[in-house]
Amino acid sequence: MPQIIIEARKASLSTGLSVRRILPFRLRRMVGPFIFMDHAGPVDIQPAAMSSMDVLPHPHIGLSTVSYLFGGQVTHRDSLGVEQIIRPGEVNWMTAGSGISHSERFEEPDALAGGVLEMIQTWVALPERAEESNPEFHNYKPEVLPTYTDKGIWMRLIAGNAYGLANDVKTHSPLFYIHLNIDAGTRFNLPKEHSEKSIYIAKGSIELSGRTYTPGQMLVFAKEEDPSLLAKEHSTLMLLGGEPVGERFIWWNFVSSRRERIEQAKADWKAGRIELPPTDNKVFIPLPNEISKPASSGPPPEPLS
């Protein structure tokens, strides 16, 4: 049985963009190095209202953001000068390290292609040796992300290694991250390589030991558990986990193994010492009111993606 079942909660990233937030959760802050997970959409909105969904420039330290789309498109701009449109099946992997800022904007009519925008974003906490690394950004096209098919199963390895698959997405600690589509009546097991593993149900439903789990739920398992799961209908699942990197403090968009480092990041953003994206520097999100201290438990200000 799962160690814990996490129910997604509603959160807001901007005026027009609400998400289902899965991680962090009060009783389970992380799964392997994954410390944050949001599911945005499906969003059906008129093009005239697209700008209300924009996430303005904001900062990060101590983590990698991982963006993956099921539908639509998003324009990423960051303080390294990168401007990148991400489309379905691609991976945007931005490593903040010592500090970066970025924005996510919905600027093209194609962003709502077919009337549906849908995105998963996760954050991966960096190991201590990489927390102060230089910021980096990489976009990976679908053709460099290996896929596997079998009867009733299609999967894409987004990052890490699992089921004998591996790719060249640059990570900093052992992990796995998979997009899985599975047909009704098909059984599957989680990869055995990693200490912590989980399933997030984006669409459809799955059964374990006679109990049915539905969209918006995450099931978290320990390494010694080897559950046999059954798809009750055609389902879209995200499988993720890996090796723990140790306790992390999180406050707003800052993640660190040291409480004082987050205090420094807060001061740096407030004082303008973290640069803005050069092509998106007219407005930005100010530091939230300091209603809480960096904590490894308890609710910090709402993170942004």
ABEGO torsion letter per residue (X at the ends): XBABBBBBBBBBABAABBBBBAOBBAABABBEABABBBBBOBBBBBAAAAAAABBBBBBBBGBBBBBBBABEBBBBBBAAGBBBBBBBGBBBBBBAEAEBBBBBBBABAAAABGGBBBBBBBBBBBBAAAAABBBBBBBBBAAABBBBBBBGBBBBBABEBBGGBBBABBBABBBBBBBBBBBBGBBBBBBAABABBBBBBABEBBBBGGBBBBBGBBBBBBAABBBBBBBABBBBBBBBEEBBAEBBBBBEABBBABAAAAAAAAAAAAAGABBBBAABAABBBBBBBBABBBBABEBBBBBBX
